[in-house]
Amino acid sequence: MARLTVVNDNPELLDLIGEIVEGDRHATTLIDGVQDNLLQQICRSKPDLLLIDLRHGDDARHGWQIVQQLRGTSGCDDLPVVLCSADIPALNEIESELQTAGRVVALKLPFEIEELLRSIRRLMGRQEAPGCS
């Protein structure tokens, strides 16, 4: 069973995404994205895949910065990521970075449940070894 970590600062969306991925038989850790020790909490959850919102609070790129920091951490350099946001201009600003990052899928909110699950399955299907450890 894959371990998914979901990070979002919207409690309702966090719970909804958690229910969706748990229903698809994934062990799930939900993390409120407005905490100071976010990077450490994600690492402690030892995810095989990270689903994170681009924006937390007023910061347009906080989620992407967290991903970049994780990818600079030993054992997390190839961590698959689903990055989601309703802030389409902010996603467009980092589009070239996302294309070269590898193993990142960007989903624009609102997204269809099946679109989310397909993205997770596609990213997990390529993964041979466990994620962060």
N, C-alpha and C positions, 0 to 999 in steps of 0.2 A: 504494500500500500504506500503510495507516494505521500510525502509530507508537503503540504502547501501552506504558506504563510500569506495571509491577507492583511494589508495595511491600508487603512482609510480613516479619514477624520470625520466621516459622516456615520454615526452609529447605526442608522437604519440601513444604509447601503452595506456597511460592514457585515451586519447580521444577515442580510439577504444573500450577499455573495457567499458568506460562510455556509448557509443552508444549501445553496446551489452546489458548491464543490463537495460538501460532505455527502450530498445526495448522489454524487458521482463517485462515491467510495474513496475519498481522499481523507487522510488525517489532516485536520485543519487547525491552524493557530491563528486567532484573530488578534490584531494589535491596533489600538487606537493611535492614529498617526500624529497626534499633537503632543507627544511625549518627548522629553529631552534626550532620553537614552534609546532612541528608536533603533539605531544601528546595532547596539548591543542586544536588544530584545530580538531583533531579526536573527542575528547570529546564534543566539541561545536556542531559537526554535529549530535550528538545523534544517532549513527548507530544501526540498528537492526542486521547488519552483516558488517564485515570489510573485504575488499579484499586488501591485502597489499603485496608488493614485499619484498622478503627477503633482497635484497641488495639495498642500496641507496648510490650512489657514490662508494667509495672504501671499505666501511664497509660491511663485509660479513654477519653479523647477525643483522644489525640495525632494520630491520622490525620485526624480532622475538623478539628483546628486547622491542620494542614498544608494541607488543602484550602482553608480560609478564607484563609490567608496567600497561597497561590497565586492565588486569585481576586482578591486585592488587588494582584497583580503585573500590570503592563502586558502585554497579549497573552494572559493566562491567565484573564481575568475570566469567560469563558464556557466554560472547559475542562470537557468532560464527565467525570463521575466515577462509578465503580462503587465504593461503599463497602461493605465486607463485614465481618462479625463474627459470632462465636459468642456474644458477650455481648449477648443480647437486651435485658436491662434497660438497658444503655448505649445501644443503638440507639433504644429507646423514649424515653429521656430527650431525645434530640435530634430526635425525629420532626417536631416543628413547624418546626424550623430546616431540616430536609431538604426539607420540602414547599414552603417558600418559596425555597429556594436555586436551583432550576432546574437542569436537566440533571444531576441526581444520582439514581442508583438505589441503593437499599440492599438488599443480599442477606444473608440470614441463613445462617450456616454450620451444618450442611453444606448446600450447594446442588447442584442437578442441573447437569451440564455444559451441557445445552441451555438452562437458565435463564440461566446466565452468558453464553453466546453470544448469546441473544436480547436480553439487556440491552445488551450491547456494540453489536450491530447496530442496535438502536433508537436508542441515543445517537449512534452514528456516522452514521446515516441523516439525522439532523437537521443535521449539521455541514456547513457550506458551505466554510469556510475552515480552513486549518491551525490547530492549537492553539498552544501556547506557542512563542515564537520569541525 
